[in-house]
Amino acid sequence: MKKLLVFMLLAFSVTKLWSQDPFLFEEPKPVENRNFRIPLLGDVAPTFTAESTNGKIKFPQDYGHSWKVLFSHPQDFTPVCTTELLELANLQDKFDKMDVKIVAVSTDRLDTHQEWKKAMEGLMYKDRKPVKIDFPLVADADLSVSKAYGMIHAASNTTRDVRGVYIIDPNNVIKGIYFYPNSVGRNTDEIVRMITALQTTYADHVMTPANWKAGDDVLVPTIPDAYASKQELASEGLYNLAWFMWYKKAQ
């Protein structure tokens, strides 16, 4: 009986060795908590200093009172990310007219960013002429920017950013946030629409209805004076569909 027990123990030990079970030889490593807080709407945009393809930048301070978009992507030299940055590059003139500054970021190294940027600038995407990428690609190899903006989602990846978009107003307050899954490219036209709507509400103290586009009528946040005549309301471009739903005609 004793011989049988010794044989079974020996067989078990040999089996464990053959299985190359790492826990047989190594202590379990501590797991870092990578569920970092996501800055919320109304928060002041976190500040960071980092190297980029345009040199060292301090965000958002370097961009003054412009509107800003921080655009994170999972990895350089990947197809979806390439299409997204080329679409942003194609809209650079439009963003300049809107006084919007674009900053892209991922956890890749700076030399990888530079090589990828050079490759993208040689592509004829959608049969367009190659376009120069003027906005910076920030290198965040130490994850400091990604942690500050909550772009590491552990269930997705522990070292790569999700597809995140932060829209930041001239006072460096976060006004818009998007997160997309890695398999789905972002709609850059929607980013333009969102910023246009924000700029409209910011300047005119109005609201925009669902599916609003530039040139559409807007909503007013308060009910007009109950004693105002129809003529007075019409002269101000105001009309309603219900007592709680007042519009203002586009200028």
N, C-alpha and C positions, 0 to 999 in steps of 0.2 A: 504493500500500500504506500509506504514511504517512497519507494522507487518511482511509483506511478506519479505521485505528487511532484517529485523533483523533475521528472520528465515533462510534465505539463507546464511547469513554471519555465523551464528552459525553452520549450517550444513557443510559449507566449512571448518570451523576450526576443527570440529570433524573428518571429513574425513582426513584432514592432519595429525591429531594425530594418527589415525588408520593406516595410511600409513607408519608411522615411518620414515618420510622423514628426513634424517640427517641434511639437510640444513635449516630445520625449527628451529633447536636448536643450530647448530654449525656454526662458521665462517669458510669459505673455507680456507683450509690449503695451504700454498705456496708449489708449486711443484719445487723440485730441478732439475736443468738441469743436466741430466745424459749422455748427448752426449759428452763424453770426447774425446779429440784429440788422434788420433792413431799415435804413432811414425812411421815415414816413413823410407823407404829404404835409407841408407846412414846416418841416424841419429845415434848419440851415444846412446847406450842403457841406459834408465833411471836406476838410482841406487836406491836400496831399502835395508833396513834391516828388517828382519822379523823372527819370530819363525817358525820352521819346525820340521818334524819328525826326522831330524838329528841335532837338536839344532838350535841356532841362526845363520843365515847366512847373509852375505852382498853380494848382487848380483849387478853386475857380478864380482866384485873385488876378491872375494874368489876363483875364478876359473882361475885366472891368464891368461896365453896366450893360454888357450884351446879354442876350439870352444864350444859354449853353445847353448842349446835349452831351451827356456822358454815355457812350455806347460800348457795352462790353460784348466780347465774343469768346467762344470756347477755345479756339485754337487756330493758329496761322496755317496756311497751306491746306485748308479744308474747303470743300466746294461751296457749302452754304455760306460760310463766313466771307468767302471771296465775292460771291454775288452781292452780299449785303454792303460790303465796303465799296464795291464798284458802283452800286446804286447811290450811295451817299456821295461819292465823288462826282457822279453825274449831276447831282443837285447842288453842287458847291456854289454856283453863281446865284441860285435861288436863295440859298441860306444866307449868302452875303447880303443880298438885298433886304432880307428879313432881319439882319443884324443878329444872326445865330452862329455861334461858334461850336464846331464839332470836335470832340476828343474821343478817340477809340482806345480801348484798353483790353489786354488779355494777360495771362500769366506767362506768356512766352518771353524769351530773352530779347534784348534789343537787336542783336545781330540777326536773329530770325525774323523780326519785324522788318528790318531793312531789306533782307533778301526777298521776303514776301511782297513788300511794297514795290520793289523793282520788277518782280515778275508780274504783278497786277497791272502796272503801268504800261506793260507791253501787250496787254490783251485787247482784242476787239470784241468786247462783250456785247451781245445783241446787235452785232454788225455796226456798232458805234466805233468812232475813232478812239484809239487809246487815250486815256485821260490821266493827267497828273494828279496825284493825291496830295493835296495841300495840308489837310488836317493831320495832327500828330497821332501816332500809334504809341501808346504808353506801354512800357515794359514793366510788368508787375510780377517778376519772378518770385519775390518774397511774399506775395499774396497780401501785402499791406493795404493796397487800394481796394482789392476785392473784399477783404474783411471789413474795411470801413464802410463799404456800400452794400454789404450783405449779398454779394454776388456768388459766394460759394454755397451751394445747396447740396448738403451731404448725400441726400438720396439720389442726386443726379451725378455728381462727381465731387471728389474731395480736394482736387487740385486745379480744376478748370472752371472758369466762369460760366454761368448760364448766359443766355442771350438777354441782357438787361438794357433798359433805356431809362435814363434819368433826365427829365427836362427841368431846367433850373432858370429862375427868372432873374432880372437885372439886380435884385437885392440878394442874390445867392440863396434863395429859398426854393425848395423842391416843390414843383407844381404838377409834375406828371411822372408816373412810374409804369413801366411795362416789364413783364418777364415772359419769355417765349421758351418752349422746349427746344432742345438742340436739333431736332429733326425738321423744324419749321422756320423758314426764313421770315424776317420781319418785313412789314409793309412800310417802305420809306415814305410813300404818299400819305399814309396815316400820321406819320410823325410830323410832316409838313402841315397837315390839316389840324392836328392837335395844337401845334405852336401858333398857327394862325388864329385859331379859336381863343387860345389863352391871351394872345396879344390884343385881340378884339375886346374880350371881357375886361382885360387889364386897363385898357385905354378908355373904354366907354361905359364901364360899370353896368354891363348887361350880362346875359347868359345866352348860351347857344343850345338849341333843341337837338334832338337825336338826328344823326346823319347830316348835321349842318355842314355847309361848305361856304367858302368865301363868296360873298354876294347875296347870301340868303338872309331873310329877315331874322331878327334876334328876339329873345324874350327879355322882358324887363322884370327885375327882382321884386318890385313893389307895385301894389295896385294903385293906379292913378287916382287923383282927387275925385271923389264921388260927385262933387258939385260941378266938375268941369263939363262943358257942353261937348256934344259930338264934334262940332266944328273946331273947338280948341284942341281936342284930342287928335283929330285928323291933321291939324296943322303941325302937330309934333310927331306925326307919323305913327301914332298909336292906334291899335285896334285889338279886339279880343275875340276869342272863340268861346270863352266862358268867363264868369266873374273872377275866377282864379287863374286865368291864363291869358296874359296880355303880351302882345307882340309890338315890336317897333320895326318899321320898314327900313330896309338897308339903305344906307346913304349912297 
